[in-house]
């Protein structure tokens, strides 16, 4: 996994990977939001909802801890070994938002995350066990939790939305 020299390096990587991911949605129409394409396991709307859900959880974990609350990981009622229900929760939670609203929602989350990263000390950023919610047997530092919930899915889903577009275009050309 990629590592980071400092907080700004992670912010820059998030901004770059997010910009590339979200740019892929520019050519989509409102009708594409829930369009299922064989060979791609999520619709464009689901891809955005997934990323909104995880970025919102990341922000919420931090907000809860800063408020002195105990954080239930990954979310109340969900377990790490059964995330399918959580993904469905994300899809259901954002089902009424069109593509433009989903993109705006995700952009707001990404902006909040990068602003939060800028406030982290080197100790908080680099050393494990700096937050109760981030203290697991794996002993990941905060940067790794942030990377896994931003950079990694933005890269993965950019590949998926590009595949979706390619297959959608091929289907339209046959039709």
Buried (B, 14 or more C-beta within 10 A) or exposed (E): EEEBEBBEEBBEBBBEBBEEBBEBBEEBEEEBBEBEBEEBEBBBBBBBBBBBBBBBBBBBBBEBBEEEEEBEBBBEEBEEEEEEEBBEBBBEEBEEBEBEEBBEBBBBBBEBBBEBBEEBEEEBBBEBEBBEBBEEEEEBBBBBBBBBBBBBBBBBBBEBBBBBBEBBEEEEEEE
